[in-house]
Amino acid sequence: MELNIIAPNTTGSAETLYETRAAAGNLGDLVIIGTGNGRFRDIVESGLILDMSDYLKNSALTSKYTEAINICNKYSGKEGIYGIPCELSTQSPEVSCDGNEPMVSAYVRWDSYKAAGYPEIKTLEDFIPVMQAMQEDTPLSDSGKKTYAISLFKDWDGNMMVAAKNYASLYGYNEVGFVLSRADGSDYQDILSKDGIYVRALHFLFEANKAGLVDPESRTQNYAELSGKYRDGQILTSLWSYQGTDLYNTAENKANGKGFMPAFIEDSTPYSNGCYSEGNAKTIIAIGNSAAEPQRLADFIDWLYSPEGMEAEGECVGAVGPEGLTWEKADGKAVLTDFGKAALPSNDVNVPEEWGGGKWEEGSSGLNYKPLAIVDEDPNTEEPYLPTMWESSLAGKTTSLDTDWQDWAGGAKTTIEFLKNKNALMVAPGSTFIEPEESSDIATKRQHCKAAITEYSWKMAFANDEEEFDSLLEKLRSAAESYGYRDVLAIDFSNASLEAKLEAKVVEDYGK
């Protein structure tokens, strides 16, 4: 099967891509799509995707996950199986689905942090002098380029500046439209509140930039360009493990005592998503109405959700890759091969010709889709799909980088374990909540507000002084108000409350 992937990161905005293809009446043969704002119902009513019931009637997928698939398809408004939810799991919604690493954490170049004397970081603002010390200790990248503590990109901005939102997530918040909702349901914030966590995050970025810690190319580079900087050791902090840790912690770098490990901000409570015992219906996989061979596509979807399919997805989902290449069984336990240790998760390593040749990092699945929870058990290994959680992998954390961090972390082997020991991990129960469809009037107001919020957020982060920062915030609040921000915000607060109620129900239902 040959895949011609048409995706927003290569074609422009996701909204524009959807509108263009929907207007043409063809979303594609294999469709991976977000379902929020009534989109699932829209594409079903418009006949843009097929009912897969007959094509999947004998599949292992539908027999094992019948209830979750049925719950997901209630959002379609029609009888049948029009979409399969992602991240299907058999585990409790209160168990983190992130494996060893939460959605965000304060990852730092540990060798630089160690050289600075492992300074305490009591608050987010206290992180700035620590980053200054790190940047002074490591002024040049591996190739001799100037280092920066922070580097940003705009590719994934949506309701707000994603970089600022991620610093809010260090405190347990995630977005519901223009509301930041705390994982435990204890707080809901208007992102434009002067005293809120989003404006605090913007001010932190402003202060960091004033201190010379933010990469000046942040406003023009894309995610791929930033990834190259992480691989070169040019950036010294990371909020996502799949940036700093995954891109820089090669076997060679770790052997040399260099790499990213999590520091700890004492007033933080990093956010993590819980497992989706009813599936994550926010994104589905489906078959387009114009597909010439729908049965073949259904078989492919069924395979994606199989153990072999999960392993084959490899770096894209955090899974291990094919047996015999990246892993093998030894004394009944799954262990990484020498190739797997060198290649995983996304390193520039040559693949043997008998496995197709090329570079491992270039062979990752382009679907960027997680069929099953990576923390669920792979029957082939009898351990989680995520190889870093394997008994053999945890026992193999013996480089000087690993052991130095473990000593600092009180013996913890993973970030999740460390945060649990600190009583700081904030897990949001995995639920099937999807934002209901909103009127065209609200949708228009939202688009205008989103544009203003992202534009002014970037300006605030790079403001020249405190006076300009405050002035830009007032201009943003005024502009948003003029676009109908309050009307949209009322809906988002309602949705945040609905999501919290559904999360509580999912936990209760799983307990039954």
TAFENCOR-V103311 format. One record per residue. N is the residue number from 0. RES is the residue in three letters. SS is DSSP state (A for helix, B for strand, O for the rest). OMEGA is omega in radians with two decimals (999 if undefined). BURIAL is 1 if it has 24 or more other C-alpha atoms within 12 Angstrom, else 0. Layout:
BEGIN
n:N res:RES ss:SS omega:OMEGA burial:BURIAL
n:N res:RES ss:SS omega:OMEGA burial:BURIAL
END
This chain:
BEGIN
n:0 res:MET ss:O omega:3.12 burial:0
n:1 res:GLU ss:O omega:-3.11 burial:0
n:2 res:LEU ss:O omega:3.00 burial:0
n:3 res:ASN ss:O omega:-2.97 burial:0
n:4 res:ILE ss:O omega:3.10 burial:0
n:5 res:ILE ss:O omega:-2.98 burial:1
n:6 res:ALA ss:O omega:-3.11 burial:1
n:7 res:PRO ss:A omega:-3.08 burial:0
n:8 res:ASN ss:A omega:3.08 burial:0
n:9 res:THR ss:A omega:-3.06 burial:0
n:10 res:THR ss:A omega:-3.11 burial:0
n:11 res:GLY ss:O omega:-3.04 burial:0
n:12 res:SER ss:O omega:3.12 burial:0
n:13 res:ALA ss:A omega:-3.13 burial:0
n:14 res:GLU ss:A omega:3.13 burial:0
n:15 res:THR ss:A omega:3.12 burial:0
n:16 res:LEU ss:A omega:3.13 burial:0
n:17 res:TYR ss:A omega:-3.10 burial:1
n:18 res:GLU ss:A omega:-3.12 burial:0
n:19 res:THR ss:A omega:-3.08 burial:0
n:20 res:ARG ss:A omega:3.10 burial:1
n:21 res:ALA ss:A omega:3.12 burial:1
n:22 res:ALA ss:A omega:3.11 burial:0
n:23 res:ALA ss:O omega:3.12 burial:0
n:24 res:GLY ss:O omega:-3.10 burial:0
n:25 res:ASN ss:O omega:3.12 burial:1
n:26 res:LEU ss:O omega:-3.08 burial:1
n:27 res:GLY ss:O omega:-3.14 burial:1
n:28 res:ASP ss:O omega:3.08 burial:1
n:29 res:LEU ss:B omega:-2.99 burial:1
n:30 res:VAL ss:B omega:3.00 burial:1
n:31 res:ILE ss:B omega:-2.93 burial:1
n:32 res:ILE ss:B omega:3.02 burial:1
n:33 res:GLY ss:B omega:-3.00 burial:1
n:34 res:THR ss:O omega:-3.04 burial:1
n:35 res:GLY ss:O omega:3.09 burial:1
n:36 res:ASN ss:O omega:3.06 burial:1
n:37 res:GLY ss:O omega:-3.06 burial:1
n:38 res:ARG ss:A omega:3.13 burial:1
n:39 res:PHE ss:A omega:3.13 burial:1
n:40 res:ARG ss:A omega:-3.11 burial:1
n:41 res:ASP ss:A omega:-3.06 burial:1
n:42 res:ILE ss:A omega:3.05 burial:1
n:43 res:VAL ss:A omega:-3.14 burial:1
n:44 res:GLU ss:A omega:3.14 burial:0
n:45 res:SER ss:O omega:3.13 burial:0
n:46 res:GLY ss:O omega:-3.08 burial:0
n:47 res:LEU ss:O omega:3.08 burial:1
n:48 res:ILE ss:B omega:-3.04 burial:1
n:49 res:LEU ss:O omega:2.94 burial:1
n:50 res:ASP ss:O omega:-3.07 burial:1
n:51 res:MET ss:O omega:-3.02 burial:1
n:52 res:SER ss:O omega:-3.10 burial:1
n:53 res:ASP ss:O omega:-3.09 burial:0
n:54 res:TYR ss:O omega:-3.10 burial:1
n:55 res:LEU ss:O omega:-2.99 burial:1
n:56 res:LYS ss:O omega:3.14 burial:0
n:57 res:ASN ss:O omega:-3.03 burial:0
n:58 res:SER ss:O omega:3.06 burial:1
n:59 res:ALA ss:A omega:-3.11 burial:0
n:60 res:LEU ss:A omega:-3.06 burial:1
n:61 res:THR ss:A omega:3.12 burial:1
n:62 res:SER ss:A omega:-3.11 burial:0
n:63 res:LYS ss:A omega:-3.02 burial:0
n:64 res:TYR ss:O omega:-3.07 burial:1
n:65 res:THR ss:A omega:-3.05 burial:1
n:66 res:GLU ss:A omega:-3.13 burial:0
n:67 res:ALA ss:A omega:3.14 burial:1
n:68 res:ILE ss:A omega:3.12 burial:1
n:69 res:ASN ss:A omega:3.12 burial:1
n:70 res:ILE ss:A omega:3.12 burial:1
n:71 res:CYS ss:A omega:-3.03 burial:1
n:72 res:ASN ss:A omega:2.99 burial:1
n:73 res:LYS ss:A omega:3.13 burial:1
n:74 res:TYR ss:A omega:-3.13 burial:1
n:75 res:SER ss:A omega:-3.14 burial:1
n:76 res:GLY ss:O omega:-3.06 burial:0
n:77 res:LYS ss:O omega:3.10 burial:0
n:78 res:GLU ss:O omega:3.10 burial:0
n:79 res:GLY ss:O omega:3.08 burial:1
n:80 res:ILE ss:O omega:-3.11 burial:1
n:81 res:TYR ss:O omega:3.14 burial:1
n:82 res:GLY ss:O omega:3.04 burial:1
n:83 res:ILE ss:B omega:-3.13 burial:1
n:84 res:PRO ss:B omega:3.12 burial:1
n:85 res:CYS ss:B omega:3.04 burial:1
n:86 res:GLU ss:O omega:3.08 burial:1
n:87 res:LEU ss:B omega:-3.06 burial:1
n:88 res:SER ss:O omega:3.04 burial:1
n:89 res:THR ss:O omega:-3.04 burial:1
n:90 res:GLN ss:O omega:-3.12 burial:1
n:91 res:SER ss:O omega:3.09 burial:1
n:92 res:PRO ss:O omega:3.10 burial:1
n:93 res:GLU ss:O omega:3.06 burial:1
n:94 res:VAL ss:O omega:3.14 burial:1
n:95 res:SER ss:B omega:3.10 burial:1
n:96 res:CYS ss:O omega:-3.05 burial:1
n:97 res:ASP ss:O omega:3.11 burial:1
n:98 res:GLY ss:O omega:-3.13 burial:1
n:99 res:ASN ss:O omega:-2.99 burial:1
n:100 res:GLU ss:O omega:3.11 burial:1
n:101 res:PRO ss:O omega:-3.12 burial:1
n:102 res:MET ss:O omega:3.10 burial:1
n:103 res:VAL ss:O omega:2.98 burial:1
n:104 res:SER ss:O omega:-3.07 burial:1
n:105 res:ALA ss:O omega:3.13 burial:1
n:106 res:TYR ss:B omega:-3.14 burial:1
n:107 res:VAL ss:B omega:2.95 burial:1
n:108 res:ARG ss:B omega:-2.97 burial:1
n:109 res:TRP ss:A omega:3.12 burial:1
n:110 res:ASP ss:A omega:3.10 burial:1
n:111 res:SER ss:A omega:3.13 burial:1
n:112 res:TYR ss:A omega:3.10 burial:1
n:113 res:LYS ss:A omega:3.14 burial:1
n:114 res:ALA ss:A omega:3.12 burial:0
n:115 res:ALA ss:O omega:3.09 burial:0
n:116 res:GLY ss:O omega:-3.13 burial:0
n:117 res:TYR ss:O omega:-3.06 burial:1
n:118 res:PRO ss:O omega:3.06 burial:1
n:119 res:GLU ss:O omega:3.09 burial:0
n:120 res:ILE ss:B omega:-3.04 burial:0
n:121 res:LYS ss:O omega:-3.12 burial:0
n:122 res:THR ss:O omega:3.09 burial:0
n:123 res:LEU ss:O omega:-3.11 burial:1
n:124 res:GLU ss:O omega:3.10 burial:1
n:125 res:ASP ss:O omega:3.12 burial:0
n:126 res:PHE ss:A omega:-3.04 burial:1
n:127 res:ILE ss:A omega:3.10 burial:1
n:128 res:PRO ss:A omega:3.08 burial:1
n:129 res:VAL ss:A omega:3.12 burial:1
n:130 res:MET ss:A omega:3.08 burial:1
n:131 res:GLN ss:A omega:3.14 burial:1
n:132 res:ALA ss:A omega:3.12 burial:1
n:133 res:MET ss:A omega:-3.12 burial:1
n:134 res:GLN ss:A omega:3.08 burial:1
n:135 res:GLU ss:A omega:-3.14 burial:0
n:136 res:ASP ss:A omega:-3.09 burial:1
n:137 res:THR ss:O omega:-3.04 burial:1
n:138 res:PRO ss:O omega:-3.06 burial:1
n:139 res:LEU ss:B omega:3.08 burial:0
n:140 res:SER ss:O omega:3.14 burial:1
n:141 res:ASP ss:O omega:3.13 burial:0
n:142 res:SER ss:O omega:3.07 burial:0
n:143 res:GLY ss:O omega:3.13 burial:0
n:144 res:LYS ss:O omega:3.14 burial:0
n:145 res:LYS ss:B omega:3.13 burial:1
n:146 res:THR ss:O omega:3.04 burial:1
n:147 res:TYR ss:B omega:3.11 burial:1
n:148 res:ALA ss:O omega:-3.04 burial:1
n:149 res:ILE ss:B omega:3.00 burial:1
n:150 res:SER ss:O omega:-2.99 burial:1
n:151 res:LEU ss:O omega:3.06 burial:1
n:152 res:PHE ss:O omega:-3.05 burial:1
n:153 res:LYS ss:O omega:-2.95 burial:1
n:154 res:ASP ss:O omega:-2.98 burial:1
n:155 res:TRP ss:O omega:3.08 burial:1
n:156 res:ASP ss:O omega:3.13 burial:1
n:157 res:GLY ss:O omega:3.09 burial:1
n:158 res:ASN ss:O omega:-3.10 burial:1
n:159 res:MET ss:O omega:3.07 burial:1
n:160 res:MET ss:O omega:-3.00 burial:1
n:161 res:VAL ss:A omega:3.14 burial:1
n:162 res:ALA ss:A omega:3.12 burial:1
n:163 res:ALA ss:A omega:3.10 burial:1
n:164 res:LYS ss:A omega:-3.12 burial:1
n:165 res:ASN ss:A omega:3.04 burial:1
n:166 res:TYR ss:A omega:3.03 burial:1
n:167 res:ALA ss:A omega:3.13 burial:1
n:168 res:SER ss:A omega:3.01 burial:1
n:169 res:LEU ss:O omega:-3.13 burial:1
n:170 res:TYR ss:O omega:3.00 burial:1
n:171 res:GLY ss:O omega:-3.08 burial:1
n:172 res:TYR ss:B omega:2.96 burial:1
n:173 res:ASN ss:B omega:-2.97 burial:1
n:174 res:GLU ss:B omega:2.90 burial:1
n:175 res:VAL ss:B omega:-3.03 burial:1
n:176 res:GLY ss:O omega:3.14 burial:1
n:177 res:PHE ss:O omega:3.09 burial:1
n:178 res:VAL ss:B omega:2.98 burial:1
n:179 res:LEU ss:B omega:-3.05 burial:1
n:180 res:SER ss:B omega:3.14 burial:1
n:181 res:ARG ss:B omega:-2.99 burial:1
n:182 res:ALA ss:O omega:-3.11 burial:1
n:183 res:ASP ss:O omega:3.11 burial:1
n:184 res:GLY ss:O omega:-3.06 burial:1
n:185 res:SER ss:O omega:-3.04 burial:0
n:186 res:ASP ss:O omega:3.03 burial:0
n:187 res:TYR ss:B omega:-3.06 burial:1
n:188 res:GLN ss:B omega:2.90 burial:1
n:189 res:ASP ss:B omega:-3.05 burial:1
n:190 res:ILE ss:O omega:-3.13 burial:1
n:191 res:LEU ss:O omega:3.06 burial:1
n:192 res:SER ss:O omega:-3.09 burial:0
n:193 res:LYS ss:O omega:-3.10 burial:0
n:194 res:ASP ss:O omega:-3.07 burial:0
n:195 res:GLY ss:O omega:-3.06 burial:1
n:196 res:ILE ss:A omega:-3.14 burial:1
n:197 res:TYR ss:A omega:3.11 burial:1
n:198 res:VAL ss:A omega:3.06 burial:1
n:199 res:ARG ss:A omega:3.13 burial:1
n:200 res:ALA ss:A omega:3.09 burial:1
n:201 res:LEU ss:A omega:-3.14 burial:1
n:202 res:HIS ss:A omega:3.07 burial:1
n:203 res:PHE ss:A omega:3.12 burial:1
n:204 res:LEU ss:A omega:3.09 burial:1
n:205 res:PHE ss:A omega:3.13 burial:1
n:206 res:GLU ss:A omega:3.12 burial:1
n:207 res:ALA ss:A omega:3.12 burial:1
n:208 res:ASN ss:A omega:3.09 burial:1
n:209 res:LYS ss:A omega:-3.12 burial:1
n:210 res:ALA ss:O omega:3.10 burial:1
n:211 res:GLY ss:O omega:-3.05 burial:1
n:212 res:LEU ss:O omega:-3.05 burial:1
n:213 res:VAL ss:B omega:3.12 burial:1
n:214 res:ASP ss:O omega:-3.12 burial:1
n:215 res:PRO ss:A omega:3.11 burial:0
n:216 res:GLU ss:A omega:-3.10 burial:0
n:217 res:SER ss:A omega:-3.05 burial:1
n:218 res:ARG ss:A omega:-3.07 burial:1
n:219 res:THR ss:O omega:-3.05 burial:0
n:220 res:GLN ss:O omega:3.05 burial:0
n:221 res:ASN ss:O omega:-3.06 burial:0
n:222 res:TYR ss:A omega:-3.12 burial:1
n:223 res:ALA ss:A omega:3.12 burial:0
n:224 res:GLU ss:A omega:3.10 burial:0
n:225 res:LEU ss:A omega:3.13 burial:1
n:226 res:SER ss:A omega:3.10 burial:1
n:227 res:GLY ss:A omega:3.12 burial:1
n:228 res:LYS ss:A omega:3.08 burial:1
n:229 res:TYR ss:A omega:-3.14 burial:1
n:230 res:ARG ss:A omega:-3.12 burial:1
n:231 res:ASP ss:O omega:-3.11 burial:1
n:232 res:GLY ss:O omega:-3.08 burial:1
n:233 res:GLN ss:O omega:-3.10 burial:1
n:234 res:ILE ss:B omega:-2.92 burial:1
n:235 res:LEU ss:O omega:3.04 burial:1
n:236 res:THR ss:B omega:-3.12 burial:1
n:237 res:SER ss:B omega:3.05 burial:1
n:238 res:LEU ss:O omega:3.14 burial:1
n:239 res:TRP ss:O omega:3.11 burial:1
n:240 res:SER ss:O omega:-3.10 burial:1
n:241 res:TYR ss:O omega:2.93 burial:1
n:242 res:GLN ss:O omega:-3.06 burial:1
n:243 res:GLY ss:A omega:-3.04 burial:1
n:244 res:THR ss:A omega:-3.06 burial:1
n:245 res:ASP ss:A omega:-3.02 burial:1
n:246 res:LEU ss:A omega:-3.07 burial:1
n:247 res:TYR ss:A omega:-3.05 burial:1
n:248 res:ASN ss:O omega:3.05 burial:1
n:249 res:THR ss:O omega:3.11 burial:1
n:250 res:ALA ss:A omega:-3.12 burial:1
n:251 res:GLU ss:A omega:-3.14 burial:0
n:252 res:ASN ss:A omega:-3.13 burial:1
n:253 res:LYS ss:A omega:3.11 burial:1
n:254 res:ALA ss:A omega:3.12 burial:0
n:255 res:ASN ss:O omega:3.09 burial:0
n:256 res:GLY ss:O omega:-3.11 burial:1
n:257 res:LYS ss:O omega:3.08 burial:1
n:258 res:GLY ss:O omega:-3.13 burial:1
n:259 res:PHE ss:B omega:3.01 burial:1
n:260 res:MET ss:B omega:-3.10 burial:1
n:261 res:PRO ss:B omega:2.88 burial:1
n:262 res:ALA ss:O omega:-3.11 burial:1
n:263 res:PHE ss:O omega:3.03 burial:1
n:264 res:ILE ss:B omega:-2.87 burial:1
n:265 res:GLU ss:O omega:3.13 burial:1
n:266 res:ASP ss:O omega:-3.08 burial:0
n:267 res:SER ss:O omega:3.05 burial:1
n:268 res:THR ss:O omega:-3.01 burial:1
n:269 res:PRO ss:O omega:-3.08 burial:1
n:270 res:TYR ss:B omega:3.04 burial:1
n:271 res:SER ss:B omega:3.08 burial:1
n:272 res:ASN ss:B omega:3.04 burial:1
n:273 res:GLY ss:B omega:3.12 burial:1
n:274 res:CYS ss:O omega:-3.11 burial:1
n:275 res:TYR ss:B omega:-3.13 burial:1
n:276 res:SER ss:O omega:3.07 burial:1
n:277 res:GLU ss:O omega:-3.11 burial:1
n:278 res:GLY ss:O omega:3.07 burial:1
n:279 res:ASN ss:B omega:-3.06 burial:1
n:280 res:ALA ss:B omega:3.11 burial:1
n:281 res:LYS ss:B omega:3.06 burial:1
n:282 res:THR ss:B omega:-3.12 burial:1
n:283 res:ILE ss:B omega:2.97 burial:1
n:284 res:ILE ss:B omega:-3.01 burial:1
n:285 res:ALA ss:B omega:3.11 burial:1
n:286 res:ILE ss:B omega:-3.12 burial:1
n:287 res:GLY ss:B omega:-3.05 burial:1
n:288 res:ASN ss:O omega:-3.08 burial:1
n:289 res:SER ss:O omega:-3.10 burial:0
n:290 res:ALA ss:O omega:-3.13 burial:0
n:291 res:ALA ss:O omega:-3.10 burial:0
n:292 res:GLU ss:O omega:-3.07 burial:0
n:293 res:PRO ss:A omega:3.14 burial:1
n:294 res:GLN ss:A omega:3.13 burial:1
n:295 res:ARG ss:A omega:3.11 burial:0
n:296 res:LEU ss:A omega:3.09 burial:1
n:297 res:ALA ss:A omega:3.09 burial:1
n:298 res:ASP ss:A omega:3.12 burial:1
n:299 res:PHE ss:A omega:3.10 burial:1
n:300 res:ILE ss:A omega:3.11 burial:1
n:301 res:ASP ss:A omega:3.13 burial:1
n:302 res:TRP ss:A omega:3.12 burial:1
n:303 res:LEU ss:A omega:-3.11 burial:1
n:304 res:TYR ss:O omega:3.10 burial:1
n:305 res:SER ss:O omega:3.08 burial:1
n:306 res:PRO ss:A omega:3.13 burial:1
n:307 res:GLU ss:A omega:3.12 burial:1
n:308 res:GLY ss:A omega:3.09 burial:1
n:309 res:MET ss:A omega:3.14 burial:1
n:310 res:GLU ss:A omega:-3.10 burial:1
n:311 res:ALA ss:A omega:3.10 burial:1
n:312 res:GLU ss:A omega:3.00 burial:1
n:313 res:GLY ss:A omega:-3.00 burial:1
n:314 res:GLU ss:A omega:-3.13 burial:1
n:315 res:CYS ss:A omega:-3.11 burial:1
n:316 res:VAL ss:O omega:-3.10 burial:1
n:317 res:GLY ss:O omega:-3.13 burial:1
n:318 res:ALA ss:B omega:-2.86 burial:1
n:319 res:VAL ss:O omega:-3.03 burial:1
n:320 res:GLY ss:O omega:-2.99 burial:1
n:321 res:PRO ss:O omega:3.07 burial:1
n:322 res:GLU ss:B omega:-3.12 burial:1
n:323 res:GLY ss:O omega:3.08 burial:0
n:324 res:LEU ss:O omega:-3.07 burial:1
n:325 res:THR ss:O omega:-3.11 burial:1
n:326 res:TRP ss:B omega:3.12 burial:1
n:327 res:GLU ss:B omega:3.08 burial:1
n:328 res:LYS ss:B omega:3.08 burial:0
n:329 res:ALA ss:B omega:-3.10 burial:0
n:330 res:ASP ss:O omega:3.09 burial:0
n:331 res:GLY ss:O omega:-3.13 burial:0
n:332 res:LYS ss:B omega:3.07 burial:0
n:333 res:ALA ss:B omega:3.11 burial:1
n:334 res:VAL ss:B omega:3.07 burial:1
n:335 res:LEU ss:B omega:2.99 burial:1
n:336 res:THR ss:O omega:3.07 burial:1
n:337 res:ASP ss:A omega:3.10 burial:0
n:338 res:PHE ss:A omega:-3.13 burial:1
n:339 res:GLY ss:A omega:3.12 burial:1
n:340 res:LYS ss:A omega:-3.12 burial:1
n:341 res:ALA ss:A omega:-2.98 burial:1
n:342 res:ALA ss:A omega:-3.03 burial:1
n:343 res:LEU ss:O omega:-0.02 burial:1
n:344 res:PRO ss:O omega:-3.06 burial:1
n:345 res:SER ss:O omega:-3.03 burial:1
n:346 res:ASN ss:O omega:-3.11 burial:1
n:347 res:ASP ss:O omega:-3.08 burial:1
n:348 res:VAL ss:O omega:3.14 burial:1
n:349 res:ASN ss:B omega:3.09 burial:0
n:350 res:VAL ss:O omega:3.11 burial:1
n:351 res:PRO ss:O omega:-3.09 burial:0
n:352 res:GLU ss:A omega:-3.14 burial:0
n:353 res:GLU ss:A omega:3.05 burial:0
n:354 res:TRP ss:A omega:3.04 burial:0
n:355 res:GLY ss:O omega:3.12 burial:0
n:356 res:GLY ss:O omega:-3.13 burial:0
n:357 res:GLY ss:O omega:-3.12 burial:0
n:358 res:LYS ss:B omega:3.13 burial:0
n:359 res:TRP ss:A omega:-3.08 burial:1
n:360 res:GLU ss:A omega:3.14 burial:1
n:361 res:GLU ss:A omega:-3.07 burial:0
n:362 res:GLY ss:O omega:3.12 burial:1
n:363 res:SER ss:O omega:3.09 burial:1
n:364 res:SER ss:O omega:3.13 burial:1
n:365 res:GLY ss:O omega:-3.09 burial:1
n:366 res:LEU ss:O omega:-3.12 burial:1
n:367 res:ASN ss:O omega:-3.03 burial:1
n:368 res:TYR ss:O omega:3.14 burial:1
n:369 res:LYS ss:O omega:-3.14 burial:1
n:370 res:PRO ss:O omega:-3.12 burial:1
n:371 res:LEU ss:B omega:3.07 burial:1
n:372 res:ALA ss:O omega:-3.11 burial:1
n:373 res:ILE ss:O omega:3.11 burial:1
n:374 res:VAL ss:O omega:3.08 burial:1
n:375 res:ASP ss:O omega:-3.06 burial:1
n:376 res:GLU ss:B omega:3.01 burial:1
n:377 res:ASP ss:B omega:-3.11 burial:1
n:378 res:PRO ss:O omega:3.12 burial:0
n:379 res:ASN ss:O omega:-3.11 burial:1
n:380 res:THR ss:O omega:-3.04 burial:1
n:381 res:GLU ss:O omega:3.05 burial:0
n:382 res:GLU ss:B omega:-3.13 burial:1
n:383 res:PRO ss:B omega:3.07 burial:1
n:384 res:TYR ss:O omega:-3.11 burial:1
n:385 res:LEU ss:B omega:-3.02 burial:1
n:386 res:PRO ss:A omega:3.12 burial:1
n:387 res:THR ss:A omega:3.10 burial:1
n:388 res:MET ss:A omega:-3.10 burial:1
n:389 res:TRP ss:O omega:3.08 burial:1
n:390 res:GLU ss:A omega:-3.12 burial:0
n:391 res:SER ss:A omega:-3.14 burial:1
n:392 res:SER ss:A omega:3.14 burial:1
n:393 res:LEU ss:A omega:3.11 burial:1
n:394 res:ALA ss:A omega:-3.10 burial:0
n:395 res:GLY ss:O omega:3.12 burial:0
n:396 res:LYS ss:O omega:-3.01 burial:1
n:397 res:THR ss:O omega:3.07 burial:0
n:398 res:THR ss:O omega:3.12 burial:0
n:399 res:SER ss:A omega:3.10 burial:0
n:400 res:LEU ss:A omega:-3.14 burial:1
n:401 res:ASP ss:A omega:-3.02 burial:1
n:402 res:THR ss:A omega:3.10 burial:1
n:403 res:ASP ss:A omega:3.12 burial:1
n:404 res:TRP ss:A omega:-3.14 burial:1
n:405 res:GLN ss:A omega:3.08 burial:1
n:406 res:ASP ss:A omega:3.13 burial:0
n:407 res:TRP ss:A omega:-3.05 burial:1
n:408 res:ALA ss:O omega:3.08 burial:1
n:409 res:GLY ss:O omega:3.10 burial:0
n:410 res:GLY ss:O omega:3.10 burial:0
n:411 res:ALA ss:O omega:3.14 burial:1
n:412 res:LYS ss:O omega:-3.09 burial:1
n:413 res:THR ss:O omega:3.11 burial:1
n:414 res:THR ss:A omega:3.14 burial:1
n:415 res:ILE ss:A omega:3.12 burial:1
n:416 res:GLU ss:A omega:3.14 burial:1
n:417 res:PHE ss:A omega:-3.12 burial:1
n:418 res:LEU ss:A omega:3.07 burial:1
n:419 res:LYS ss:A omega:3.12 burial:1
n:420 res:ASN ss:A omega:3.12 burial:0
n:421 res:LYS ss:O omega:-3.05 burial:0
n:422 res:ASN ss:O omega:-3.03 burial:0
n:423 res:ALA ss:O omega:-3.10 burial:1
n:424 res:LEU ss:O omega:-3.12 burial:1
n:425 res:MET ss:B omega:-3.09 burial:1
n:426 res:VAL ss:B omega:3.04 burial:1
n:427 res:ALA ss:B omega:-3.11 burial:1
n:428 res:PRO ss:O omega:-3.14 burial:1
n:429 res:GLY ss:O omega:-3.11 burial:1
n:430 res:SER ss:O omega:-3.12 burial:1
n:431 res:THR ss:O omega:-3.06 burial:1
n:432 res:PHE ss:O omega:3.03 burial:1
n:433 res:ILE ss:O omega:3.13 burial:1
n:434 res:GLU ss:O omega:3.12 burial:1
n:435 res:PRO ss:O omega:-3.13 burial:1
n:436 res:GLU ss:O omega:3.10 burial:0
n:437 res:GLU ss:O omega:-3.09 burial:0
n:438 res:SER ss:O omega:3.12 burial:0
n:439 res:SER ss:A omega:3.12 burial:0
n:440 res:ASP ss:A omega:3.12 burial:0
n:441 res:ILE ss:A omega:3.14 burial:1
n:442 res:ALA ss:A omega:3.12 burial:1
n:443 res:THR ss:A omega:3.11 burial:0
n:444 res:LYS ss:A omega:-3.13 burial:1
n:445 res:ARG ss:A omega:-3.12 burial:1
n:446 res:GLN ss:A omega:3.11 burial:1
n:447 res:HIS ss:A omega:-3.13 burial:1
n:448 res:CYS ss:A omega:3.13 burial:1
n:449 res:LYS ss:A omega:-3.12 burial:1
n:450 res:ALA ss:A omega:-3.13 burial:1
n:451 res:ALA ss:A omega:-3.08 burial:1
n:452 res:ILE ss:A omega:-3.13 burial:1
n:453 res:THR ss:A omega:-3.14 burial:1
n:454 res:GLU ss:A omega:-3.09 burial:1
n:455 res:TYR ss:A omega:3.12 burial:1
n:456 res:SER ss:A omega:3.11 burial:1
n:457 res:TRP ss:A omega:3.11 burial:1
n:458 res:LYS ss:A omega:-3.14 burial:1
n:459 res:MET ss:A omega:3.14 burial:1
n:460 res:ALA ss:A omega:-3.11 burial:1
n:461 res:PHE ss:O omega:3.11 burial:1
n:462 res:ALA ss:O omega:-3.09 burial:1
n:463 res:ASN ss:O omega:-3.10 burial:0
n:464 res:ASP ss:O omega:-3.09 burial:0
n:465 res:GLU ss:A omega:-3.13 burial:0
n:466 res:GLU ss:A omega:3.13 burial:0
n:467 res:GLU ss:A omega:3.10 burial:0
n:468 res:PHE ss:A omega:-3.12 burial:1
n:469 res:ASP ss:A omega:-3.14 burial:1
n:470 res:SER ss:A omega:3.12 burial:0
n:471 res:LEU ss:A omega:3.10 burial:1
n:472 res:LEU ss:A omega:3.13 burial:1
n:473 res:GLU ss:A omega:3.09 burial:0
n:474 res:LYS ss:A omega:3.10 burial:0
n:475 res:LEU ss:A omega:-3.13 burial:1
n:476 res:ARG ss:A omega:3.13 burial:1
n:477 res:SER ss:A omega:3.14 burial:0
n:478 res:ALA ss:A omega:-3.13 burial:1
n:479 res:ALA ss:A omega:3.11 burial:1
n:480 res:GLU ss:A omega:-3.11 burial:0
n:481 res:SER ss:A omega:3.13 burial:0
n:482 res:TYR ss:O omega:3.13 burial:1
n:483 res:GLY ss:O omega:-3.07 burial:1
n:484 res:TYR ss:A omega:-3.09 burial:1
n:485 res:ARG ss:A omega:3.13 burial:1
n:486 res:ASP ss:A omega:3.14 burial:1
n:487 res:VAL ss:A omega:-3.10 burial:1
n:488 res:LEU ss:A omega:3.13 burial:1
n:489 res:ALA ss:A omega:3.11 burial:0
n:490 res:ILE ss:A omega:-3.12 burial:1
n:491 res:ASP ss:A omega:3.07 burial:1
n:492 res:PHE ss:A omega:3.10 burial:1
n:493 res:SER ss:A omega:3.13 burial:0
n:494 res:ASN ss:A omega:3.12 burial:1
n:495 res:ALA ss:A omega:3.10 burial:1
n:496 res:SER ss:A omega:3.11 burial:1
n:497 res:LEU ss:A omega:3.14 burial:0
n:498 res:GLU ss:A omega:-3.13 burial:1
n:499 res:ALA ss:A omega:3.11 burial:1
n:500 res:LYS ss:A omega:3.14 burial:0
n:501 res:LEU ss:A omega:3.09 burial:1
n:502 res:GLU ss:A omega:3.12 burial:1
n:503 res:ALA ss:A omega:-3.14 burial:1
n:504 res:LYS ss:A omega:3.14 burial:0
n:505 res:VAL ss:A omega:3.10 burial:1
n:506 res:VAL ss:A omega:3.14 burial:1
n:507 res:GLU ss:A omega:-3.12 burial:0
n:508 res:ASP ss:A omega:3.12 burial:0
n:509 res:TYR ss:A omega:3.10 burial:1
n:510 res:GLY ss:A omega:3.12 burial:0
n:511 res:LYS ss:O omega:999 burial:0
END
